[in-house]
């Protein structure tokens, strides 16, 4: 049985880590470099770095900060934000990323995942999708959750897997920052449709939420931000709790 992963997420804007609720009400938290060093020491299995305004501002990702973050950690680093071309993949990988997360760029160019998987290997390509319920259906949102694309989210994840994505990140806008638990309904549907690793994001408020998450077969990782940033939950304490509740963990 593969160990489950606990993954803190750094949402970076203007060189600072920020956090909001339902993708709005953003406030600054800390320096990404300092937080990365903290998570590297505190037992995180991986780290995710999102430049959250790169796409909206139509610019490249902050590679200078990324290089500094990558130089400070020894755990796998996934990076996203403004990834639209193979050149963007190349730049981010050279700056120290282990995996590259594609969101709006794949919506604009669905062939990007396939091309990147062929060039860099599918283990390097992560499809990240912002999902929100609209009239009871799961829809894909773009531009940091601002724009409803009208795309059916479940079909989009399946297409991403077929195109060569090595894993997916499921960002539930409905549960983001609310701390009432992960979007178990959405994740249960996807776990039956996908065979690649699924990373759940949005809604973690306590350790029990992770225990409930990992009851769903096929969920490989739980991603969270504010509960780790504000020291509401310590990662090693969480891992010990999960292990004691029958979840395989690297400790």
Secondary structure, DSSP 8 states (H G I E B T S, - for coil): ---BEEEEEEEEETTEEEEEETTEEEEEEEEHHHHHHHHHHTT-SEEEEEETTTTTTT----HHHHHHHHHH--SEEEEESS--SHHHHHHHHHTT-SEEEESHHHHH-THHHHHHHHHH-GGGEEEEEEEEEETTEEEEEETTTTEEEEEEHHHHHHHHHHHT-SEEEEEETTTTTT-S---HHHHHHHHHH--SEEEEES---SHHHHHHHTTSTTEEEEEESHHHHTTSS-HHHHHHHHHHTT--B--
